């Protein structure tokens, strides 16, 4: 079976790549449901997708990406507008699924699909509500450990003919180490920042999210997510502030912010902004493209410290 699939992929390389994108877009459509319903405490299974006016959405009006453009962003039943974010989430998820398929072997690509789906959902829920539900942090971390044991290639471990279970155990250990180091590092940063600023500097959801990223990307990926997320956040906040200054309007569309009391507020010193999306961007970038660079950098650093290079 695997040989037949490999032969099909070699003969028609576009087939599986197209499937990966389309499957990702379908998952993205489901993520839109999760993003809206989970923070509201609603079931993601029932009722079926419906318009804001209460009428069910027909299947032919619920085709990922295409339906939004066919309907010109408006509901067929009542004409009310649909946010472009729906199609953006679908296209983004499809693109991330395609990237995983093109960059990794099938088993690791499937693991990447799990990670990317959770990161997309966590990002937009955090942007909307300043929270990250545990199913996208603790649940993702547990899934990362389980998948690491089942798919040793997730952490770069190949088969061992003499000790067949050793790669699985090592991969699971890498996942656990990534969770502990990632979450522990961010806890210490949060504690130190809170001591310096005399107020809460980071939500615990961010800590759990970094741990989950570490389960999939190892401790190097978790560390990169923390510091890479800080870089992404600096750029993002700077651009949002510039847009706010030039337009004279609140920058909620660029980056939502709230006061320490939890009320909506203009972006500025002392306001809270969601850090989860920045961690997610850095974590996804490391998993997809930057892991080789980070590994090489760590190896050189360790070699310099130990004098082995």
Secondary structure, DSSP 8 states (H G I E B T S, - for coil): -HHHHHHHHHH-HHHHHHHHHHHHHHHHHHHHHHHHHTTTT--SSSS--B-TTS-B--GGG--TTHHHHHTTTB-TTT--B--THHHHHHHHHHHHHHHHHHHS-HHHHHHHHHHHHHHHHHHHHHHHHS---GGGTHHHHHHHHHHHHH-GGGGT----SSSTTHHHHHHHHHHHHHHHHHHHHHHHHHHHHHHHHTS--S-HHHHHHHHHHHHHHHHHHHHHHHHHHHHHHHHHHHHHHHHHHHH-S--TTTS-EE-TTS-B--S-TT-EE--HHHHHHHHHHIIIIIHHHHHHHHHHHHHHHHT--
